[in-house]
Amino acid sequence: MTKNLQHLDTAQKPYYLLLCIQQWLTLVLGLIVAIFTTLLTILAVMLRGRIDPGFFGLALVNMSRFCESLARFVSFWTSLETSLGAISRVKSFSEETPAEQEAETGESAPRPPDWPVQGSLVVENWSAKYTEYVVSMCP
């Protein structure tokens, strides 16, 4: 069970790092949009007699929508790159991995001389039961 959880942790590390990078990019993009919004507000205050307040409100709403759009774009882009990487790995596996002889010719591969012609399995005095496992996610 412990070994299985270690393998699961190892397998999930790249996905966790991807989520961390996405969150970091979202934070940076949010800070950039906040700087642009601050500059827009300063510009509106400096030009308050010459700019219609409705246009300023529209600009602020568009700025907040721009932040949301950038965050979605980053999320979709990383998802697309991950999917394309998986497709590439499957394609290269199917092209580079040799097929088994039986699948290509319909004949089975030569077997060793000591390979049994006929097989059987005898099970005697066998029992099975469920045991309770306590799964702990923290070591």
QUIDANOR-V661572 format. One record per helix or strand of 3 or more residues. SS is the DSSP state (hx for helix, st for strand). FROM is the first residue (numbers start at 1). LEN is the number of residues. If there is no record, write none. Layout:
# QUIDANOR-V661572
SS,FROM,LEN  SS,FROM,LEN
This chain:
# QUIDANOR-V661572
hx,2,45  hx,53,44  hx,101,5
